[in-house]
């Protein structure tokens, strides 16, 4: 078990550091026994829910009326293929949307290749295909 934890930690990205702690602890009801200095954890209804893992290597945000790349993990395929912070998202898989939630949903399709059409900071268009896979 300890070896597996180290392996996951070695592959984790600093961009996602600390996020998994909350996602794990929320799966339990907890009782704090201050007198005996103990914490009791009981699995709740979310205990068996599948974890969501980063798949694309990018984060997107809406600024003004544009959806743009707000973060790119340096060890990701997205970074290797030239996606950079500040690139504007024109379309994903041919869909031109103004709804960021819909774009985020498109980026959560595990093991799927997606085509992103982006505009860089100079206005030059680029077409990049990445495979959505677990990064940690």
C-alpha positions as CSV (number, residue, x, y, z in Angstrom):
1,X,0.0,0.0,0.0
2,X,2.7,2.4,0.9
3,X,4.6,1.7,-2.3
4,X,1.4,2.4,-4.3
5,X,0.9,5.8,-2.5
6,X,4.5,6.8,-3.3
7,X,4.0,5.8,-7.0
8,X,0.9,8.0,-7.3
9,X,2.5,10.9,-5.5
10,X,5.6,10.7,-7.8
11,X,3.3,11.0,-10.8
12,X,1.0,13.7,-9.4
13,X,1.1,17.2,-10.6
14,X,1.7,20.2,-8.4
15,X,-1.3,21.8,-10.0
16,X,-3.5,19.3,-8.2
17,X,-1.7,19.1,-4.9
18,X,-4.1,18.9,-2.0
19,X,-7.3,18.4,-4.0
20,X,-7.6,14.7,-3.3
21,X,-7.6,15.2,0.5
22,X,-11.0,16.8,0.4
23,X,-12.4,14.4,-2.1
24,X,-11.5,11.5,0.2
25,X,-12.6,13.0,3.5
26,X,-16.0,13.9,2.1
27,X,-16.7,10.2,1.6
28,X,-16.9,9.7,5.4
29,X,-19.0,10.9,8.3
30,X,-16.6,11.7,11.1
31,X,-16.7,11.9,14.9
32,X,-14.1,13.8,16.8
33,X,-13.4,12.4,20.2
34,X,-11.4,15.2,21.8
35,X,-11.2,13.5,25.2
36,X,-9.5,10.4,23.8
37,X,-7.7,12.2,20.9
38,X,-9.4,10.0,18.3
39,X,-11.2,10.4,15.0
40,X,-13.8,7.9,13.9
41,X,-14.6,7.7,10.2
42,X,-17.7,5.9,8.8
43,X,-18.2,5.6,5.1
44,X,-21.2,7.5,3.8
45,X,-23.3,7.2,0.7
46,X,-20.6,8.8,-1.5
47,X,-18.0,6.3,-0.4
48,X,-18.2,4.1,-3.5
49,X,-18.5,7.0,-6.1
50,X,-15.8,6.9,-8.7
51,X,-13.0,9.5,-8.3
52,X,-12.6,12.1,-11.1
53,X,-9.1,12.4,-12.2
54,X,-7.5,15.1,-14.4
55,X,-7.6,13.9,-18.0
56,X,-6.7,16.7,-20.3
57,X,-3.8,18.4,-18.6
58,X,-5.5,21.8,-19.0
59,X,-7.8,24.0,-17.0
60,X,-10.2,26.4,-18.7
61,X,-11.9,29.6,-17.5
62,X,-14.3,32.1,-18.9
63,X,-13.0,35.7,-19.0
64,X,-15.2,38.4,-20.6
65,X,-16.9,36.5,-23.4
66,X,-13.9,34.2,-24.2
67,X,-13.1,30.8,-22.9
68,X,-9.4,30.4,-22.4
69,X,-6.7,28.1,-21.1
70,X,-6.0,29.1,-17.5
71,X,-3.4,26.4,-16.7
72,X,-1.4,23.7,-18.5
73,X,0.3,20.9,-16.7
74,X,3.9,20.8,-17.9
75,X,4.1,16.9,-17.9
76,X,1.0,16.6,-20.0
77,X,0.4,15.8,-23.7
78,X,-1.4,19.1,-24.0
79,X,1.8,21.0,-23.0
80,X,4.0,18.9,-25.2
81,X,1.7,19.6,-28.2
82,X,1.9,23.4,-27.6
83,X,-1.2,24.3,-25.6
84,X,-0.3,27.3,-23.5
85,X,-1.9,29.4,-20.8
86,X,-3.9,32.3,-22.4
87,X,-4.8,30.4,-25.5
88,X,-8.4,31.0,-26.5
89,X,-10.7,28.0,-27.0
90,X,-12.4,28.3,-30.4
91,X,-13.9,24.8,-30.4
92,X,-13.6,21.3,-29.0
93,X,-14.5,18.4,-31.3
94,X,-16.0,20.9,-33.7
95,X,-18.4,22.3,-31.1
96,X,-18.2,26.1,-30.7
97,X,-19.8,26.8,-27.3
98,X,-20.1,29.7,-24.9
99,X,-20.9,27.4,-22.0
100,X,-17.8,26.5,-20.0
101,X,-19.5,23.6,-18.3
102,X,-20.2,21.9,-21.7
103,X,-16.5,22.3,-22.6
104,X,-15.4,20.8,-19.3
105,X,-17.7,17.9,-19.9
106,X,-16.1,17.2,-23.3
107,X,-12.7,17.2,-21.6
108,X,-13.8,14.4,-19.1
109,X,-14.3,11.6,-21.7
110,X,-11.6,9.1,-20.6
111,X,-9.5,7.5,-23.3
112,X,-11.1,9.7,-26.1
113,X,-9.1,11.7,-28.6
114,X,-10.4,15.3,-28.7
115,X,-9.6,18.0,-31.2
116,X,-9.1,21.5,-29.8
117,X,-9.0,24.6,-32.1
118,X,-7.3,27.4,-30.2
119,X,-6.1,30.9,-30.9
120,X,-2.8,31.9,-29.3
121,X,-2.1,35.3,-27.8
122,X,-1.1,36.6,-31.3
123,X,-4.4,35.5,-32.8
124,X,-2.9,32.5,-34.8
125,X,-5.1,29.5,-34.9
126,X,-3.8,26.0,-34.0
127,X,-5.5,22.6,-34.2
128,X,-4.3,20.1,-31.6
129,X,-5.5,16.6,-30.9
130,X,-4.9,15.1,-27.4
131,X,-6.0,11.9,-25.8
132,X,-7.9,12.2,-22.5
133,X,-6.2,9.9,-20.0
134,X,-5.5,9.9,-16.3
135,X,-2.6,12.1,-15.4
136,X,-2.2,10.8,-11.9
